[in-house]
Amino acid sequence: MGELILIRHGQTEWSLSGQHTGRTDIPLTEAGEAAAKSLAPRLAQRYLVAVFSSPLSRA
């Protein structure tokens, strides 16, 4: 059996302040971008069959 990898949206100014972003397309903070980039080496070592992503820029 395969594995399912779930990754949440990255940090935004609204998530820092505790606001609910819902479907609002808020950009990532610098920390959010750094966290997303840090996933690349870990995901590059995996064989991915399918990737599903939100169309929002914070995804």
C-alpha distance matrix in Angstrom:
0.0 3.8 6.8 9.9 13.2 16.3 19.7 22.9 26.2 28.4 31.7 34.7 38.3 37.6 34.7 36.9 39.6 37.4 37.9 35.3 34.6 33.0 33.1 35.8 35.0 36.0 35.6 33.9 36.1 36.4 34.2 31.5 31.7 31.5 28.4 26.7 27.9 26.6 23.0 23.4 23.2 20.0 18.3 20.0 18.0 14.6 13.4 13.4 12.6 14.6 17.1 19.0 22.1 25.2 28.3 30.2 31.5 30.2 26.6
3.8 0.0 3.7 6.9 9.9 13.2 16.4 19.8 22.9 25.1 28.4 31.4 35.0 34.6 31.7 33.9 36.8 34.7 35.1 32.6 31.7 30.3 30.2 32.8 31.8 32.7 32.1 30.3 32.6 32.8 30.7 28.1 28.1 27.9 24.9 23.1 24.2 23.1 19.4 19.8 19.7 16.6 14.7 16.4 14.8 11.2 10.2 9.9 9.5 11.5 13.6 15.8 18.8 22.0 25.1 26.9 28.0 26.7 23.1
6.8 3.7 0.0 3.8 6.5 9.8 13.1 16.4 19.7 21.7 25.0 28.0 31.6 31.2 28.2 30.3 33.2 31.2 31.7 29.4 28.6 27.4 27.6 30.0 29.1 29.8 29.2 27.2 29.4 29.6 27.4 24.8 25.1 24.9 21.7 20.1 21.5 20.2 16.6 17.5 17.7 14.3 12.6 15.1 13.8 10.5 10.5 9.7 10.3 11.3 12.4 14.2 16.8 19.7 23.1 24.5 25.5 23.8 20.3
9.9 6.9 3.8 0.0 3.8 6.5 10.0 13.1 16.3 18.7 22.0 24.8 28.4 27.8 24.9 27.3 30.0 27.9 28.3 25.8 25.0 23.6 23.8 26.3 25.5 26.3 25.9 24.2 26.5 27.1 25.0 22.1 22.6 22.9 19.6 17.8 19.7 18.9 15.2 16.5 17.4 14.2 12.2 15.2 14.8 11.5 11.7 9.8 10.3 10.0 10.2 11.3 13.5 16.3 19.7 21.0 22.2 20.6 17.0
13.2 9.9 6.5 3.8 0.0 3.8 6.6 10.1 13.3 15.3 18.6 21.6 25.2 24.9 22.0 24.2 27.1 25.3 25.8 23.6 22.7 21.8 22.1 24.2 23.0 23.5 22.8 20.8 23.0 23.4 21.3 18.5 18.9 19.1 15.8 14.1 16.1 15.2 11.6 13.2 14.5 11.3 9.5 13.0 13.1 10.4 11.6 9.6 11.2 10.5 9.5 10.5 11.8 14.5 17.9 18.7 19.5 17.6 14.2
16.3 13.2 9.8 6.5 3.8 0.0 3.8 6.6 10.0 12.4 15.6 18.4 22.0 21.4 18.5 20.9 23.6 21.7 22.1 19.8 18.9 18.1 18.6 20.7 19.9 20.3 20.0 18.1 20.3 21.3 19.1 16.1 17.1 17.7 14.4 12.8 15.5 15.0 11.7 13.9 15.9 13.1 11.5 15.1 15.9 13.6 14.8 12.4 13.8 12.1 10.1 9.8 10.2 12.0 15.6 16.0 17.0 14.7 11.6
19.7 16.4 13.1 10.0 6.6 3.8 0.0 3.8 6.8 8.7 12.0 15.0 18.6 18.4 15.6 17.8 20.7 19.3 19.7 17.8 16.7 16.5 17.0 18.5 17.3 17.2 16.6 14.5 16.6 17.5 15.4 12.3 13.4 14.2 10.9 9.3 12.4 12.2 9.4 11.9 14.3 12.2 10.9 14.5 16.0 14.4 16.1 13.8 15.7 13.7 10.9 10.4 9.4 10.8 14.1 13.7 14.1 11.5 8.7
22.9 19.8 16.4 13.1 10.1 6.6 3.8 0.0 3.8 6.3 9.3 11.9 15.4 14.8 12.0 14.5 17.3 15.7 15.9 14.0 13.0 13.1 13.9 15.3 14.5 14.2 14.1 12.2 14.4 16.0 14.0 10.7 12.6 13.9 10.8 9.7 13.3 13.6 11.6 14.3 17.1 15.3 14.3 17.7 19.5 18.1 19.7 17.2 18.9 16.4 13.3 11.8 9.9 9.9 13.0 11.8 12.4 9.3 7.4
26.2 22.9 19.7 16.3 13.3 10.0 6.8 3.8 0.0 3.8 6.8 8.8 12.4 12.0 9.9 12.6 15.3 14.2 13.9 12.3 10.5 11.1 11.5 12.2 11.0 10.5 10.4 8.8 11.4 13.5 12.2 8.5 10.3 12.6 10.2 8.9 12.6 13.7 12.4 14.7 18.0 16.9 15.8 18.9 21.2 20.2 21.7 19.1 20.7 17.9 14.4 12.6 9.6 8.6 10.9 8.9 9.1 5.7 4.8
28.4 25.1 21.7 18.7 15.3 12.4 8.7 6.3 3.8 0.0 3.8 6.5 10.2 10.9 8.8 10.6 13.8 13.6 13.9 13.2 11.6 13.2 13.8 13.5 11.8 10.1 9.0 6.2 8.1 9.9 8.4 4.8 7.1 9.2 7.3 6.8 10.4 11.6 11.3 13.8 16.9 16.4 16.0 18.8 21.2 20.9 22.9 20.7 22.8 20.4 16.8 15.5 12.5 11.6 13.2 10.7 9.5 5.7 6.5
31.7 28.4 25.0 22.0 18.6 15.6 12.0 9.3 6.8 3.8 0.0 3.8 7.0 8.1 6.1 7.0 10.4 10.8 11.5 11.8 10.8 13.4 14.5 13.5 12.2 9.6 8.6 5.6 6.0 8.4 6.8 4.3 7.9 9.7 8.4 9.3 12.5 13.4 14.0 16.6 19.5 19.2 19.2 21.9 24.3 24.3 26.4 24.4 26.6 24.1 20.5 19.1 16.0 14.6 15.8 12.7 11.3 7.7 9.7
34.7 31.4 28.0 24.8 21.6 18.4 15.0 11.9 8.8 6.5 3.8 0.0 3.8 5.3 5.2 6.3 8.8 9.9 9.7 10.4 8.8 12.0 12.9 11.0 9.9 6.6 6.2 4.6 5.1 8.7 8.6 6.7 9.4 12.0 11.6 12.1 14.9 16.5 17.2 19.4 22.5 22.5 22.3 24.8 27.4 27.3 29.2 26.9 28.9 26.1 22.4 20.6 17.1 15.1 15.5 11.9 10.4 7.5 10.6
38.3 35.0 31.6 28.4 25.2 22.0 18.6 15.4 12.4 10.2 7.0 3.8 0.0 3.8 5.6 5.1 6.5 8.8 8.6 10.6 9.7 13.4 14.6 12.1 11.5 7.9 8.1 7.4 6.4 9.9 10.2 9.5 12.1 14.4 14.5 15.4 18.0 19.5 20.6 22.8 25.8 25.8 25.9 28.3 30.9 31.0 33.0 30.7 32.7 29.9 26.2 24.3 20.7 18.4 18.6 14.8 13.4 10.9 14.3
37.6 34.6 31.2 27.8 24.9 21.4 18.4 14.8 12.0 10.9 8.1 5.3 3.8 0.0 3.8 5.3 5.2 6.2 5.0 6.9 6.6 10.3 12.2 10.1 10.7 7.8 9.6 9.6 9.6 13.3 13.1 11.8 14.7 17.1 16.5 17.1 20.2 21.5 22.0 24.5 27.5 27.2 26.9 29.6 32.1 31.7 33.5 31.0 32.6 29.7 26.0 23.7 20.3 17.6 18.0 14.3 13.8 11.4 14.4
34.7 31.7 28.2 24.9 22.0 18.5 15.6 12.0 9.9 8.8 6.1 5.2 5.6 3.8 0.0 3.8 5.4 5.0 5.6 6.8 7.2 10.5 12.9 11.7 12.2 9.7 10.9 9.7 9.8 13.0 11.8 10.3 13.7 15.6 14.3 15.2 18.6 19.3 19.6 22.4 25.3 24.5 24.5 27.5 29.7 29.2 31.2 28.8 30.5 27.8 24.2 22.1 19.0 16.7 17.9 14.5 14.2 11.0 13.3
36.9 33.9 30.3 27.3 24.2 20.9 17.8 14.5 12.6 10.6 7.0 6.3 5.1 5.3 3.8 0.0 3.8 5.5 7.6 10.0 10.8 14.2 16.5 14.9 15.0 11.9 12.4 10.6 9.3 12.0 10.6 10.4 13.9 15.2 14.3 16.1 19.0 19.4 20.4 23.3 25.8 25.3 25.8 28.6 30.8 30.7 33.0 31.0 33.0 30.5 26.9 25.1 22.0 20.0 21.1 17.6 16.6 13.4 15.9
39.6 36.8 33.2 30.0 27.1 23.6 20.7 17.3 15.3 13.8 10.4 8.8 6.5 5.2 5.4 3.8 0.0 3.8 5.6 9.1 10.6 14.1 16.7 14.9 15.8 12.9 14.2 13.3 12.1 15.2 14.2 14.0 17.3 18.8 18.0 19.7 22.6 23.2 24.1 26.9 29.5 29.0 29.3 32.2 34.4 34.1 36.3 34.1 35.9 33.2 29.6 27.5 24.3 21.9 22.8 19.2 18.7 15.8 18.5
37.4 34.7 31.2 27.9 25.3 21.7 19.3 15.7 14.2 13.6 10.8 9.9 8.8 6.2 5.0 5.5 3.8 0.0 3.8 6.6 9.2 12.1 15.2 14.3 15.8 13.6 15.4 14.5 14.1 17.3 15.8 14.9 18.5 20.0 18.6 19.9 23.2 23.6 23.9 27.0 29.6 28.6 28.7 31.9 33.8 33.2 35.2 32.9 34.4 31.7 28.3 26.0 23.1 20.7 22.0 18.7 18.8 15.8 17.9
37.9 35.1 31.7 28.3 25.8 22.1 19.7 15.9 13.9 13.9 11.5 9.7 8.6 5.0 5.6 7.6 5.6 3.8 0.0 3.8 6.2 9.2 12.3 11.1 13.1 11.4 14.0 14.1 14.4 18.0 17.2 15.7 18.9 21.1 19.8 20.5 23.9 24.8 24.9 27.6 30.6 29.7 29.4 32.4 34.6 33.8 35.5 32.8 34.1 31.1 27.6 25.0 21.9 19.0 20.0 16.6 17.2 14.7 17.0
35.3 32.6 29.4 25.8 23.6 19.8 17.8 14.0 12.3 13.2 11.8 10.4 10.6 6.9 6.8 10.0 9.1 6.6 3.8 0.0 3.8 5.8 9.2 9.1 11.6 10.9 13.8 14.2 15.5 19.1 18.3 16.1 19.0 21.5 19.9 20.0 23.6 24.6 24.1 26.7 29.8 28.7 28.0 31.1 33.3 32.1 33.4 30.6 31.5 28.3 25.0 22.1 19.2 16.3 17.4 14.4 15.7 13.4 15.1
34.6 31.7 28.6 25.0 22.7 18.9 16.7 13.0 10.5 11.6 10.8 8.8 9.7 6.6 7.2 10.8 10.6 9.2 6.2 3.8 0.0 3.8 6.2 5.5 7.8 7.5 10.7 11.8 13.7 17.4 17.1 14.5 17.0 19.9 18.6 18.1 21.6 23.1 22.6 24.8 28.2 27.4 26.3 29.2 31.6 30.5 31.7 28.7 29.5 26.2 22.8 19.8 16.6 13.4 14.0 10.9 12.2 10.4 12.4
33.0 30.3 27.4 23.6 21.8 18.1 16.5 13.1 11.1 13.2 13.4 12.0 13.4 10.3 10.5 14.2 14.1 12.1 9.2 5.8 3.8 0.0 3.8 5.6 8.4 9.7 13.0 14.2 16.7 20.3 19.9 16.9 19.1 22.1 20.5 19.5 23.0 24.6 23.5 25.6 29.0 27.9 26.4 29.4 31.7 30.1 30.9 27.7 28.1 24.6 21.4 18.1 15.3 11.9 12.8 10.4 12.8 11.5 12.5
33.1 30.2 27.6 23.8 22.1 18.6 17.0 13.9 11.5 13.8 14.5 12.9 14.6 12.2 12.9 16.5 16.7 15.2 12.3 9.2 6.2 3.8 0.0 3.8 6.2 8.8 12.0 14.0 17.0 20.4 20.6 17.4 18.9 22.2 20.9 19.4 22.6 24.7 23.5 25.0 28.6 27.9 26.0 28.6 31.2 29.6 30.1 26.7 26.9 23.3 20.0 16.6 13.6 9.9 9.9 7.8 10.7 10.5 11.4
35.8 32.8 30.0 26.3 24.2 20.7 18.5 15.3 12.2 13.5 13.5 11.0 12.1 10.1 11.7 14.9 14.9 14.3 11.1 9.1 5.5 5.6 3.8 0.0 3.8 5.9 9.6 12.1 14.8 18.4 19.1 16.2 17.6 21.1 20.4 19.1 22.1 24.4 23.8 25.2 28.9 28.6 26.9 29.4 32.2 31.0 31.7 28.5 29.1 25.5 22.0 18.9 15.5 11.9 11.1 8.1 9.8 9.8 11.9
35.0 31.8 29.1 25.5 23.0 19.9 17.3 14.5 11.0 11.8 12.2 9.9 11.5 10.7 12.2 15.0 15.8 15.8 13.1 11.6 7.8 8.4 6.2 3.8 0.0 3.8 6.6 9.5 12.7 15.9 17.0 14.0 14.8 18.4 18.2 16.5 19.2 21.9 21.4 22.5 26.2 26.3 24.6 26.7 29.8 28.9 29.6 26.5 27.3 23.8 20.2 17.5 13.8 10.4 9.0 5.5 6.3 7.1 9.6
36.0 32.7 29.8 26.3 23.5 20.3 17.2 14.2 10.5 10.1 9.6 6.6 7.9 7.8 9.7 11.9 12.9 13.6 11.4 10.9 7.5 9.7 8.8 5.9 3.8 0.0 3.8 6.7 9.2 12.7 13.9 11.4 12.5 16.0 16.1 15.1 17.7 20.2 20.3 21.7 25.3 25.5 24.4 26.5 29.6 29.1 30.2 27.4 28.7 25.5 21.7 19.4 15.6 12.7 11.7 7.9 7.0 6.5 10.0
35.6 32.1 29.2 25.9 22.8 20.0 16.6 14.1 10.4 9.0 8.6 6.2 8.1 9.6 10.9 12.4 14.2 15.4 14.0 13.8 10.7 13.0 12.0 9.6 6.6 3.8 0.0 3.8 6.6 9.5 11.3 9.0 9.2 12.9 13.6 12.5 14.7 17.4 17.9 19.0 22.6 23.2 22.3 24.1 27.3 27.2 28.6 26.1 27.7 24.8 21.0 19.2 15.4 13.2 12.1 8.6 6.0 5.5 9.2
33.9 30.3 27.2 24.2 20.8 18.1 14.5 12.2 8.8 6.2 5.6 4.6 7.4 9.6 9.7 10.6 13.3 14.5 14.1 14.2 11.8 14.2 14.0 12.1 9.5 6.7 3.8 0.0 3.8 6.5 7.7 5.2 6.0 9.4 9.9 9.4 11.7 14.1 14.9 16.4 19.7 20.3 19.9 21.9 24.9 25.0 26.8 24.6 26.7 24.0 20.3 18.9 15.3 13.7 13.6 10.3 7.6 5.3 8.6
36.1 32.6 29.4 26.5 23.0 20.3 16.6 14.4 11.4 8.1 6.0 5.1 6.4 9.6 9.8 9.3 12.1 14.1 14.4 15.5 13.7 16.7 17.0 14.8 12.7 9.2 6.6 3.8 0.0 3.8 5.3 4.9 6.3 8.6 9.8 10.6 12.4 14.2 15.9 17.6 20.5 21.3 21.5 23.4 26.2 26.8 29.0 27.1 29.5 27.1 23.4 22.3 18.8 17.4 17.4 14.0 11.3 9.0 12.1
36.4 32.8 29.6 27.1 23.4 21.3 17.5 16.0 13.5 9.9 8.4 8.7 9.9 13.3 13.0 12.0 15.2 17.3 18.0 19.1 17.4 20.3 20.4 18.4 15.9 12.7 9.5 6.5 3.8 0.0 3.8 5.4 5.1 6.2 8.6 9.9 10.6 12.3 14.7 16.1 18.6 19.9 20.5 22.0 24.8 25.9 28.3 26.9 29.6 27.6 24.0 23.5 20.3 19.5 19.5 16.5 13.3 11.4 13.8
34.2 30.7 27.4 25.0 21.3 19.1 15.4 14.0 12.2 8.4 6.8 8.6 10.2 13.1 11.8 10.6 14.2 15.8 17.2 18.3 17.1 19.9 20.6 19.1 17.0 13.9 11.3 7.7 5.3 3.8 0.0 3.8 5.4 5.0 6.1 8.6 9.9 10.5 12.9 15.0 17.2 17.9 18.9 20.9 23.3 24.3 27.0 25.7 28.6 26.7 23.3 22.8 19.9 19.3 20.1 17.2 14.6 11.8 13.6
31.5 28.1 24.8 22.1 18.5 16.1 12.3 10.7 8.5 4.8 4.3 6.7 9.5 11.8 10.3 10.4 14.0 14.9 15.7 16.1 14.5 16.9 17.4 16.2 14.0 11.4 9.0 5.2 4.9 5.4 3.8 0.0 3.8 5.5 5.1 6.2 8.7 10.0 11.3 13.5 16.3 16.6 16.9 19.2 21.8 22.2 24.6 23.0 25.5 23.4 19.9 19.2 16.1 15.5 16.4 13.7 11.3 8.2 9.9
31.7 28.1 25.1 22.6 18.9 17.1 13.4 12.6 10.3 7.1 7.9 9.4 12.1 14.7 13.7 13.9 17.3 18.5 18.9 19.0 17.0 19.1 18.9 17.6 14.8 12.5 9.2 6.0 6.3 5.1 5.4 3.8 0.0 3.8 5.4 5.1 6.2 8.6 10.3 11.5 14.4 15.6 15.7 17.3 20.2 21.1 23.3 21.8 24.5 22.6 19.1 18.8 15.8 15.7 16.0 13.7 10.6 8.6 10.0
31.5 27.9 24.9 22.9 19.1 17.7 14.2 13.9 12.6 9.2 9.7 12.0 14.4 17.1 15.6 15.2 18.8 20.0 21.1 21.5 19.9 22.1 22.2 21.1 18.4 16.0 12.9 9.4 8.6 6.2 5.0 5.5 3.8 0.0 3.8 5.4 5.1 6.2 9.0 10.5 12.6 13.9 14.9 16.3 18.9 20.3 23.0 22.1 25.2 23.7 20.5 20.8 18.2 18.6 19.3 17.2 14.3 12.1 12.9
28.4 24.9 21.7 19.6 15.8 14.4 10.9 10.8 10.2 7.3 8.4 11.6 14.5 16.5 14.3 14.3 18.0 18.6 19.8 19.9 18.6 20.5 20.9 20.4 18.2 16.1 13.6 9.9 9.8 8.6 6.1 5.1 5.4 3.8 0.0 3.8 5.5 5.1 6.8 9.5 11.7 11.9 12.9 15.2 17.4 18.2 21.1 20.0 23.1 21.6 18.5 18.7 16.4 16.9 18.4 16.5 14.3 11.4 11.5
26.7 23.1 20.1 17.8 14.1 12.8 9.3 9.7 8.9 6.8 9.3 12.1 15.4 17.1 15.2 16.1 19.7 19.9 20.5 20.0 18.1 19.5 19.4 19.1 16.5 15.1 12.5 9.4 10.6 9.9 8.6 6.2 5.1 5.4 3.8 0.0 3.8 5.4 5.5 7.4 10.5 10.9 10.8 12.9 15.7 16.2 18.6 17.2 20.1 18.4 15.2 15.5 13.2 14.0 15.3 13.9 11.8 9.5 8.8
27.9 24.2 21.5 19.7 16.1 15.5 12.4 13.3 12.6 10.4 12.5 14.9 18.0 20.2 18.6 19.0 22.6 23.2 23.9 23.6 21.6 23.0 22.6 22.1 19.2 17.7 14.7 11.7 12.4 10.6 9.9 8.7 6.2 5.1 5.5 3.8 0.0 3.8 5.3 5.6 8.3 10.0 10.4 11.4 14.4 15.7 18.2 17.4 20.6 19.5 16.5 17.5 15.5 16.8 17.6 16.5 13.9 12.4 11.8
26.6 23.1 20.2 18.9 15.2 15.0 12.2 13.6 13.7 11.6 13.4 16.5 19.5 21.5 19.3 19.4 23.2 23.6 24.8 24.6 23.1 24.6 24.7 24.4 21.9 20.2 17.4 14.1 14.2 12.3 10.5 10.0 8.6 6.2 5.1 5.4 3.8 0.0 3.8 5.6 6.8 7.8 9.5 11.0 13.1 14.7 17.8 17.5 21.0 20.3 17.7 19.0 17.4 18.9 20.3 19.2 17.0 14.9 14.0
23.0 19.4 16.6 15.2 11.6 11.7 9.4 11.6 12.4 11.3 14.0 17.2 20.6 22.0 19.6 20.4 24.1 23.9 24.9 24.1 22.6 23.5 23.5 23.8 21.4 20.3 17.9 14.9 15.9 14.7 12.9 11.3 10.3 9.0 6.8 5.5 5.3 3.8 0.0 3.8 5.8 5.4 6.2 8.5 10.6 11.5 14.4 13.9 17.3 16.7 14.2 15.7 14.6 16.7 18.5 18.0 16.4 14.3 12.5
23.4 19.8 17.5 16.5 13.2 13.9 11.9 14.3 14.7 13.8 16.6 19.4 22.8 24.5 22.4 23.3 26.9 27.0 27.6 26.7 24.8 25.6 25.0 25.2 22.5 21.7 19.0 16.4 17.6 16.1 15.0 13.5 11.5 10.5 9.5 7.4 5.6 5.6 3.8 0.0 3.8 5.5 5.2 5.9 8.9 10.3 12.9 12.7 16.2 15.9 13.7 15.8 15.0 17.3 18.7 18.7 16.8 15.6 13.6
23.2 19.7 17.7 17.4 14.5 15.9 14.3 17.1 18.0 16.9 19.5 22.5 25.8 27.5 25.3 25.8 29.5 29.6 30.6 29.8 28.2 29.0 28.6 28.9 26.2 25.3 22.6 19.7 20.5 18.6 17.2 16.3 14.4 12.6 11.7 10.5 8.3 6.8 5.8 3.8 0.0 3.8 5.5 5.1 6.8 9.4 12.6 13.5 17.2 17.7 16.2 18.7 18.3 20.9 22.4 22.5 20.6 19.2 17.3
20.0 16.6 14.3 14.2 11.3 13.1 12.2 15.3 16.9 16.4 19.2 22.5 25.8 27.2 24.5 25.3 29.0 28.6 29.7 28.7 27.4 27.9 27.9 28.6 26.3 25.5 23.2 20.3 21.3 19.9 17.9 16.6 15.6 13.9 11.9 10.9 10.0 7.8 5.4 5.5 3.8 0.0 3.8 5.6 5.9 7.5 11.1 11.9 15.6 16.2 14.9 17.3 17.4 20.1 22.2 22.4 21.1 19.3 17.0
18.3 14.7 12.6 12.2 9.5 11.5 10.9 14.3 15.8 16.0 19.2 22.3 25.9 26.9 24.5 25.8 29.3 28.7 29.4 28.0 26.3 26.4 26.0 26.9 24.6 24.4 22.3 19.9 21.5 20.5 18.9 16.9 15.7 14.9 12.9 10.8 10.4 9.5 6.2 5.2 5.5 3.8 0.0 3.8 5.4 5.4 8.3 8.4 12.1 12.5 11.3 14.0 14.4 17.5 19.5 20.2 19.2 17.9 15.1
20.0 16.4 15.1 15.2 13.0 15.1 14.5 17.7 18.9 18.8 21.9 24.8 28.3 29.6 27.5 28.6 32.2 31.9 32.4 31.1 29.2 29.4 28.6 29.4 26.7 26.5 24.1 21.9 23.4 22.0 20.9 19.2 17.3 16.3 15.2 12.9 11.4 11.0 8.5 5.9 5.1 5.6 3.8 0.0 3.8 5.5 7.9 9.0 12.7 13.6 12.9 16.0 16.6 19.8 21.3 22.2 20.9 20.1 17.5
18.0 14.8 13.8 14.8 13.1 15.9 16.0 19.5 21.2 21.2 24.3 27.4 30.9 32.1 29.7 30.8 34.4 33.8 34.6 33.3 31.6 31.7 31.2 32.2 29.8 29.6 27.3 24.9 26.2 24.8 23.3 21.8 20.2 18.9 17.4 15.7 14.4 13.1 10.6 8.9 6.8 5.9 5.4 3.8 0.0 3.8 6.9 9.3 12.9 14.7 14.7 18.0 19.1 22.4 24.3 25.3 24.2 23.2 20.4
14.6 11.2 10.5 11.5 10.4 13.6 14.4 18.1 20.2 20.9 24.3 27.3 31.0 31.7 29.2 30.7 34.1 33.2 33.8 32.1 30.5 30.1 29.6 31.0 28.9 29.1 27.2 25.0 26.8 25.9 24.3 22.2 21.1 20.3 18.2 16.2 15.7 14.7 11.5 10.3 9.4 7.5 5.4 5.5 3.8 0.0 3.8 6.0 9.5 11.5 12.0 15.4 17.0 20.5 22.7 24.0 23.6 22.6 19.4
13.4 10.2 10.5 11.7 11.6 14.8 16.1 19.7 21.7 22.9 26.4 29.2 33.0 33.5 31.2 33.0 36.3 35.2 35.5 33.4 31.7 30.9 30.1 31.7 29.6 30.2 28.6 26.8 29.0 28.3 27.0 24.6 23.3 23.0 21.1 18.6 18.2 17.8 14.4 12.9 12.6 11.1 8.3 7.9 6.9 3.8 0.0 3.8 6.5 9.3 10.9 14.5 16.8 20.5 22.6 24.4 24.4 23.8 20.3
13.4 9.9 9.7 9.8 9.6 12.4 13.8 17.2 19.1 20.7 24.4 26.9 30.7 31.0 28.8 31.0 34.1 32.9 32.8 30.6 28.7 27.7 26.7 28.5 26.5 27.4 26.1 24.6 27.1 26.9 25.7 23.0 21.8 22.1 20.0 17.2 17.4 17.5 13.9 12.7 13.5 11.9 8.4 9.0 9.3 6.0 3.8 0.0 3.8 5.7 7.1 10.8 13.3 17.0 19.1 21.2 21.5 21.1 17.5
12.6 9.5 10.3 10.3 11.2 13.8 15.7 18.9 20.7 22.8 26.6 28.9 32.7 32.6 30.5 33.0 35.9 34.4 34.1 31.5 29.5 28.1 26.9 29.1 27.3 28.7 27.7 26.7 29.5 29.6 28.6 25.5 24.5 25.2 23.1 20.1 20.6 21.0 17.3 16.2 17.2 15.6 12.1 12.7 12.9 9.5 6.5 3.8 0.0 3.8 7.1 10.4 13.6 17.2 19.3 21.9 22.7 22.6 18.9
14.6 11.5 11.3 10.0 10.5 12.1 13.7 16.4 17.9 20.4 24.1 26.1 29.9 29.7 27.8 30.5 33.2 31.7 31.1 28.3 26.2 24.6 23.3 25.5 23.8 25.5 24.8 24.0 27.1 27.6 26.7 23.4 22.6 23.7 21.6 18.4 19.5 20.3 16.7 15.9 17.7 16.2 12.5 13.6 14.7 11.5 9.3 5.7 3.8 0.0 3.8 6.7 10.1 13.6 15.7 18.4 19.5 19.6 15.9
17.1 13.6 12.4 10.2 9.5 10.1 10.9 13.3 14.4 16.8 20.5 22.4 26.2 26.0 24.2 26.9 29.6 28.3 27.6 25.0 22.8 21.4 20.0 22.0 20.2 21.7 21.0 20.3 23.4 24.0 23.3 19.9 19.1 20.5 18.5 15.2 16.5 17.7 14.2 13.7 16.2 14.9 11.3 12.9 14.7 12.0 10.9 7.1 7.1 3.8 0.0 3.8 6.5 10.2 12.3 14.8 15.8 15.8 12.1
19.0 15.8 14.2 11.3 10.5 9.8 10.4 11.8 12.6 15.5 19.1 20.6 24.3 23.7 22.1 25.1 27.5 26.0 25.0 22.1 19.8 18.1 16.6 18.9 17.5 19.4 19.2 18.9 22.3 23.5 22.8 19.2 18.8 20.8 18.7 15.5 17.5 19.0 15.7 15.8 18.7 17.3 14.0 16.0 18.0 15.4 14.5 10.8 10.4 6.7 3.8 0.0 3.8 7.1 9.5 12.1 13.9 14.0 10.3
22.1 18.8 16.8 13.5 11.8 10.2 9.4 9.9 9.6 12.5 16.0 17.1 20.7 20.3 19.0 22.0 24.3 23.1 21.9 19.2 16.6 15.3 13.6 15.5 13.8 15.6 15.4 15.3 18.8 20.3 19.9 16.1 15.8 18.2 16.4 13.2 15.5 17.4 14.6 15.0 18.3 17.4 14.4 16.6 19.1 17.0 16.8 13.3 13.6 10.1 6.5 3.8 0.0 3.8 6.4 8.5 10.1 10.3 6.7
25.2 22.0 19.7 16.3 14.5 12.0 10.8 9.9 8.6 11.6 14.6 15.1 18.4 17.6 16.7 20.0 21.9 20.7 19.0 16.3 13.4 11.9 9.9 11.9 10.4 12.7 13.2 13.7 17.4 19.5 19.3 15.5 15.7 18.6 16.9 14.0 16.8 18.9 16.7 17.3 20.9 20.1 17.5 19.8 22.4 20.5 20.5 17.0 17.2 13.6 10.2 7.1 3.8 0.0 3.8 5.4 8.1 8.4 5.8
28.3 25.1 23.1 19.7 17.9 15.6 14.1 13.0 10.9 13.2 15.8 15.5 18.6 18.0 17.9 21.1 22.8 22.0 20.0 17.4 14.0 12.8 9.9 11.1 9.0 11.7 12.1 13.6 17.4 19.5 20.1 16.4 16.0 19.3 18.4 15.3 17.6 20.3 18.5 18.7 22.4 22.2 19.5 21.3 24.3 22.7 22.6 19.1 19.3 15.7 12.3 9.5 6.4 3.8 0.0 3.8 6.5 8.5 7.1
30.2 26.9 24.5 21.0 18.7 16.0 13.7 11.8 8.9 10.7 12.7 11.9 14.8 14.3 14.5 17.6 19.2 18.7 16.6 14.4 10.9 10.4 7.8 8.1 5.5 7.9 8.6 10.3 14.0 16.5 17.2 13.7 13.7 17.2 16.5 13.9 16.5 19.2 18.0 18.7 22.5 22.4 20.2 22.2 25.3 24.0 24.4 21.2 21.9 18.4 14.8 12.1 8.5 5.4 3.8 0.0 3.8 5.5 5.6
31.5 28.0 25.5 22.2 19.5 17.0 14.1 12.4 9.1 9.5 11.3 10.4 13.4 13.8 14.2 16.6 18.7 18.8 17.2 15.7 12.2 12.8 10.7 9.8 6.3 7.0 6.0 7.6 11.3 13.3 14.6 11.3 10.6 14.3 14.3 11.8 13.9 17.0 16.4 16.8 20.6 21.1 19.2 20.9 24.2 23.6 24.4 21.5 22.7 19.5 15.8 13.9 10.1 8.1 6.5 3.8 0.0 3.8 5.4
30.2 26.7 23.8 20.6 17.6 14.7 11.5 9.3 5.7 5.7 7.7 7.5 10.9 11.4 11.0 13.4 15.8 15.8 14.7 13.4 10.4 11.5 10.5 9.8 7.1 6.5 5.5 5.3 9.0 11.4 11.8 8.2 8.6 12.1 11.4 9.5 12.4 14.9 14.3 15.6 19.2 19.3 17.9 20.1 23.2 22.6 23.8 21.1 22.6 19.6 15.8 14.0 10.3 8.4 8.5 5.5 3.8 0.0 3.8
26.6 23.1 20.3 17.0 14.2 11.6 8.7 7.4 4.8 6.5 9.7 10.6 14.3 14.4 13.3 15.9 18.5 17.9 17.0 15.1 12.4 12.5 11.4 11.9 9.6 10.0 9.2 8.6 12.1 13.8 13.6 9.9 10.0 12.9 11.5 8.8 11.8 14.0 12.5 13.6 17.3 17.0 15.1 17.5 20.4 19.4 20.3 17.5 18.9 15.9 12.1 10.3 6.7 5.8 7.1 5.6 5.4 3.8 0.0
